Amino acid sequence: MQDYISKAQTQVFVSWPRVLEEVDVPKSTVYDWIKRGIFPRPIQLGPRRVAFCRDQLEAWKSHRAAAAKGGFK
């Protein structure tokens, strides 16, 4: 139980508005990417609240940046 609590305390969540600001695409595009499995899925925090894990978003952005350096195919 303690392990679960310590991991939860270090996890940072990012709201939809912040995600959209960071990726600079419409929400419908992000939904499409999630559906296609190329963008991290949001986590349900409550009945009407979802957010994204900061670590997963950073990994996604790093992957996209590396792909851009190699050229888009």
Phi and psi in radians as a Rosetta constraint file:
Dihedral C 1 N 2 CA 2 C 2 CIRCULARHARMONIC -1.056 0.35
Dihedral N 2 CA 2 C 2 N 3 CIRCULARHARMONIC -0.682 0.35
Dihedral C 2 N 3 CA 3 C 3 CIRCULARHARMONIC -1.033 0.35
Dihedral N 3 CA 3 C 3 N 4 CIRCULARHARMONIC -0.774 0.35
Dihedral C 3 N 4 CA 4 C 4 CIRCULARHARMONIC -1.092 0.35
Dihedral N 4 CA 4 C 4 N 5 CIRCULARHARMONIC -0.760 0.35
Dihedral C 4 N 5 CA 5 C 5 CIRCULARHARMONIC -1.149 0.35
Dihedral N 5 CA 5 C 5 N 6 CIRCULARHARMONIC -0.758 0.35
Dihedral C 5 N 6 CA 6 C 6 CIRCULARHARMONIC -1.153 0.35
Dihedral N 6 CA 6 C 6 N 7 CIRCULARHARMONIC -0.645 0.35
Dihedral C 6 N 7 CA 7 C 7 CIRCULARHARMONIC -1.169 0.35
Dihedral N 7 CA 7 C 7 N 8 CIRCULARHARMONIC -0.725 0.35
Dihedral C 7 N 8 CA 8 C 8 CIRCULARHARMONIC -1.135 0.35
Dihedral N 8 CA 8 C 8 N 9 CIRCULARHARMONIC -0.610 0.35
Dihedral C 8 N 9 CA 9 C 9 CIRCULARHARMONIC -1.216 0.35
Dihedral N 9 CA 9 C 9 N 10 CIRCULARHARMONIC -0.460 0.35
Dihedral C 9 N 10 CA 10 C 10 CIRCULARHARMONIC -1.610 0.35
Dihedral N 10 CA 10 C 10 N 11 CIRCULARHARMONIC -0.219 0.35
Dihedral C 10 N 11 CA 11 C 11 CIRCULARHARMONIC -1.340 0.35
Dihedral N 11 CA 11 C 11 N 12 CIRCULARHARMONIC 2.326 0.35
Dihedral C 11 N 12 CA 12 C 12 CIRCULARHARMONIC -1.897 0.35
Dihedral N 12 CA 12 C 12 N 13 CIRCULARHARMONIC 2.302 0.35
Dihedral C 12 N 13 CA 13 C 13 CIRCULARHARMONIC -1.845 0.35
Dihedral N 13 CA 13 C 13 N 14 CIRCULARHARMONIC 2.568 0.35
Dihedral C 13 N 14 CA 14 C 14 CIRCULARHARMONIC -2.125 0.35
Dihedral N 14 CA 14 C 14 N 15 CIRCULARHARMONIC 2.290 0.35
Dihedral C 14 N 15 CA 15 C 15 CIRCULARHARMONIC -1.366 0.35
Dihedral N 15 CA 15 C 15 N 16 CIRCULARHARMONIC 2.848 0.35
Dihedral C 15 N 16 CA 16 C 16 CIRCULARHARMONIC -0.920 0.35
Dihedral N 16 CA 16 C 16 N 17 CIRCULARHARMONIC -0.879 0.35
Dihedral C 16 N 17 CA 17 C 17 CIRCULARHARMONIC -0.989 0.35
Dihedral N 17 CA 17 C 17 N 18 CIRCULARHARMONIC -0.717 0.35
Dihedral C 17 N 18 CA 18 C 18 CIRCULARHARMONIC -1.168 0.35
Dihedral N 18 CA 18 C 18 N 19 CIRCULARHARMONIC -0.729 0.35
Dihedral C 18 N 19 CA 19 C 19 CIRCULARHARMONIC -1.050 0.35
Dihedral N 19 CA 19 C 19 N 20 CIRCULARHARMONIC -0.822 0.35
Dihedral C 19 N 20 CA 20 C 20 CIRCULARHARMONIC -1.111 0.35
Dihedral N 20 CA 20 C 20 N 21 CIRCULARHARMONIC -0.610 0.35
Dihedral C 20 N 21 CA 21 C 21 CIRCULARHARMONIC -1.158 0.35
Dihedral N 21 CA 21 C 21 N 22 CIRCULARHARMONIC -0.721 0.35
Dihedral C 21 N 22 CA 22 C 22 CIRCULARHARMONIC -1.254 0.35
Dihedral N 22 CA 22 C 22 N 23 CIRCULARHARMONIC -0.685 0.35
Dihedral C 22 N 23 CA 23 C 23 CIRCULARHARMONIC -1.609 0.35
Dihedral N 23 CA 23 C 23 N 24 CIRCULARHARMONIC -0.285 0.35
Dihedral C 23 N 24 CA 24 C 24 CIRCULARHARMONIC 0.947 0.35
Dihedral N 24 CA 24 C 24 N 25 CIRCULARHARMONIC 0.819 0.35
Dihedral C 24 N 25 CA 25 C 25 CIRCULARHARMONIC -2.373 0.35
Dihedral N 25 CA 25 C 25 N 26 CIRCULARHARMONIC 2.819 0.35
Dihedral C 25 N 26 CA 26 C 26 CIRCULARHARMONIC -1.133 0.35
Dihedral N 26 CA 26 C 26 N 27 CIRCULARHARMONIC 2.717 0.35
Dihedral C 26 N 27 CA 27 C 27 CIRCULARHARMONIC -1.021 0.35
Dihedral N 27 CA 27 C 27 N 28 CIRCULARHARMONIC -0.626 0.35
Dihedral C 27 N 28 CA 28 C 28 CIRCULARHARMONIC -1.101 0.35
Dihedral N 28 CA 28 C 28 N 29 CIRCULARHARMONIC -0.583 0.35
Dihedral C 28 N 29 CA 29 C 29 CIRCULARHARMONIC -1.188 0.35
Dihedral N 29 CA 29 C 29 N 30 CIRCULARHARMONIC -0.756 0.35
Dihedral C 29 N 30 CA 30 C 30 CIRCULARHARMONIC -1.085 0.35
Dihedral N 30 CA 30 C 30 N 31 CIRCULARHARMONIC -0.759 0.35
Dihedral C 30 N 31 CA 31 C 31 CIRCULARHARMONIC -1.011 0.35
Dihedral N 31 CA 31 C 31 N 32 CIRCULARHARMONIC -0.733 0.35
Dihedral C 31 N 32 CA 32 C 32 CIRCULARHARMONIC -1.106 0.35
Dihedral N 32 CA 32 C 32 N 33 CIRCULARHARMONIC -0.770 0.35
Dihedral C 32 N 33 CA 33 C 33 CIRCULARHARMONIC -1.086 0.35
Dihedral N 33 CA 33 C 33 N 34 CIRCULARHARMONIC -0.715 0.35
Dihedral C 33 N 34 CA 34 C 34 CIRCULARHARMONIC -1.080 0.35
Dihedral N 34 CA 34 C 34 N 35 CIRCULARHARMONIC -0.805 0.35
Dihedral C 34 N 35 CA 35 C 35 CIRCULARHARMONIC -1.039 0.35
Dihedral N 35 CA 35 C 35 N 36 CIRCULARHARMONIC -0.670 0.35
Dihedral C 35 N 36 CA 36 C 36 CIRCULARHARMONIC -1.447 0.35
Dihedral N 36 CA 36 C 36 N 37 CIRCULARHARMONIC -0.080 0.35
Dihedral C 36 N 37 CA 37 C 37 CIRCULARHARMONIC 1.395 0.35
Dihedral N 37 CA 37 C 37 N 38 CIRCULARHARMONIC 0.383 0.35
Dihedral C 37 N 38 CA 38 C 38 CIRCULARHARMONIC -1.940 0.35
Dihedral N 38 CA 38 C 38 N 39 CIRCULARHARMONIC 0.162 0.35
Dihedral C 38 N 39 CA 39 C 39 CIRCULARHARMONIC -2.459 0.35
Dihedral N 39 CA 39 C 39 N 40 CIRCULARHARMONIC 2.509 0.35
Dihedral C 39 N 40 CA 40 C 40 CIRCULARHARMONIC -1.005 0.35
Dihedral N 40 CA 40 C 40 N 41 CIRCULARHARMONIC 2.462 0.35
Dihedral C 40 N 41 CA 41 C 41 CIRCULARHARMONIC -1.371 0.35
Dihedral N 41 CA 41 C 41 N 42 CIRCULARHARMONIC 2.515 0.35
Dihedral C 41 N 42 CA 42 C 42 CIRCULARHARMONIC -1.264 0.35
Dihedral N 42 CA 42 C 42 N 43 CIRCULARHARMONIC 2.815 0.35
Dihedral C 42 N 43 CA 43 C 43 CIRCULARHARMONIC -1.921 0.35
Dihedral N 43 CA 43 C 43 N 44 CIRCULARHARMONIC 2.333 0.35
Dihedral C 43 N 44 CA 44 C 44 CIRCULARHARMONIC -1.308 0.35
Dihedral N 44 CA 44 C 44 N 45 CIRCULARHARMONIC 2.019 0.35
Dihedral C 44 N 45 CA 45 C 45 CIRCULARHARMONIC -1.691 0.35
Dihedral N 45 CA 45 C 45 N 46 CIRCULARHARMONIC -0.390 0.35
Dihedral C 45 N 46 CA 46 C 46 CIRCULARHARMONIC -2.885 0.35
Dihedral N 46 CA 46 C 46 N 47 CIRCULARHARMONIC -3.106 0.35
Dihedral C 46 N 47 CA 47 C 47 CIRCULARHARMONIC -0.995 0.35
Dihedral N 47 CA 47 C 47 N 48 CIRCULARHARMONIC -0.585 0.35
Dihedral C 47 N 48 CA 48 C 48 CIRCULARHARMONIC -2.273 0.35
Dihedral N 48 CA 48 C 48 N 49 CIRCULARHARMONIC 0.488 0.35
Dihedral C 48 N 49 CA 49 C 49 CIRCULARHARMONIC -2.427 0.35
Dihedral N 49 CA 49 C 49 N 50 CIRCULARHARMONIC 2.168 0.35
Dihedral C 49 N 50 CA 50 C 50 CIRCULARHARMONIC -2.201 0.35
Dihedral N 50 CA 50 C 50 N 51 CIRCULARHARMONIC 2.758 0.35
Dihedral C 50 N 51 CA 51 C 51 CIRCULARHARMONIC -2.670 0.35
Dihedral N 51 CA 51 C 51 N 52 CIRCULARHARMONIC 2.955 0.35
Dihedral C 51 N 52 CA 52 C 52 CIRCULARHARMONIC -1.934 0.35
Dihedral N 52 CA 52 C 52 N 53 CIRCULARHARMONIC 2.610 0.35
Dihedral C 52 N 53 CA 53 C 53 CIRCULARHARMONIC -1.352 0.35
Dihedral N 53 CA 53 C 53 N 54 CIRCULARHARMONIC 2.222 0.35
Dihedral C 53 N 54 CA 54 C 54 CIRCULARHARMONIC -0.977 0.35
Dihedral N 54 CA 54 C 54 N 55 CIRCULARHARMONIC -0.772 0.35
Dihedral C 54 N 55 CA 55 C 55 CIRCULARHARMONIC -1.032 0.35
Dihedral N 55 CA 55 C 55 N 56 CIRCULARHARMONIC -0.749 0.35
Dihedral C 55 N 56 CA 56 C 56 CIRCULARHARMONIC -1.171 0.35
Dihedral N 56 CA 56 C 56 N 57 CIRCULARHARMONIC -0.676 0.35
Dihedral C 56 N 57 CA 57 C 57 CIRCULARHARMONIC -1.139 0.35
Dihedral N 57 CA 57 C 57 N 58 CIRCULARHARMONIC -0.737 0.35
Dihedral C 57 N 58 CA 58 C 58 CIRCULARHARMONIC -1.119 0.35
Dihedral N 58 CA 58 C 58 N 59 CIRCULARHARMONIC -0.700 0.35
Dihedral C 58 N 59 CA 59 C 59 CIRCULARHARMONIC -1.120 0.35
Dihedral N 59 CA 59 C 59 N 60 CIRCULARHARMONIC -0.722 0.35
Dihedral C 59 N 60 CA 60 C 60 CIRCULARHARMONIC -1.084 0.35
Dihedral N 60 CA 60 C 60 N 61 CIRCULARHARMONIC -0.794 0.35
Dihedral C 60 N 61 CA 61 C 61 CIRCULARHARMONIC -1.118 0.35
Dihedral N 61 CA 61 C 61 N 62 CIRCULARHARMONIC -0.706 0.35
Dihedral C 61 N 62 CA 62 C 62 CIRCULARHARMONIC -1.091 0.35
Dihedral N 62 CA 62 C 62 N 63 CIRCULARHARMONIC -0.731 0.35
Dihedral C 62 N 63 CA 63 C 63 CIRCULARHARMONIC -1.096 0.35
Dihedral N 63 CA 63 C 63 N 64 CIRCULARHARMONIC -0.769 0.35
Dihedral C 63 N 64 CA 64 C 64 CIRCULARHARMONIC -1.121 0.35
Dihedral N 64 CA 64 C 64 N 65 CIRCULARHARMONIC -0.704 0.35
Dihedral C 64 N 65 CA 65 C 65 CIRCULARHARMONIC -1.135 0.35
Dihedral N 65 CA 65 C 65 N 66 CIRCULARHARMONIC -0.715 0.35
Dihedral C 65 N 66 CA 66 C 66 CIRCULARHARMONIC -1.137 0.35
Dihedral N 66 CA 66 C 66 N 67 CIRCULARHARMONIC -0.691 0.35
Dihedral C 66 N 67 CA 67 C 67 CIRCULARHARMONIC -1.137 0.35
Dihedral N 67 CA 67 C 67 N 68 CIRCULARHARMONIC -0.648 0.35
Dihedral C 67 N 68 CA 68 C 68 CIRCULARHARMONIC -1.173 0.35
Dihedral N 68 CA 68 C 68 N 69 CIRCULARHARMONIC -0.631 0.35
Dihedral C 68 N 69 CA 69 C 69 CIRCULARHARMONIC -1.133 0.35
Dihedral N 69 CA 69 C 69 N 70 CIRCULARHARMONIC -0.605 0.35
Dihedral C 69 N 70 CA 70 C 70 CIRCULARHARMONIC -1.487 0.35
Dihedral N 70 CA 70 C 70 N 71 CIRCULARHARMONIC -0.118 0.35
Dihedral C 70 N 71 CA 71 C 71 CIRCULARHARMONIC 1.599 0.35
Dihedral N 71 CA 71 C 71 N 72 CIRCULARHARMONIC 2.501 0.35
Dihedral C 71 N 72 CA 72 C 72 CIRCULARHARMONIC -1.427 0.35
Dihedral N 72 CA 72 C 72 N 73 CIRCULARHARMONIC 2.445 0.35
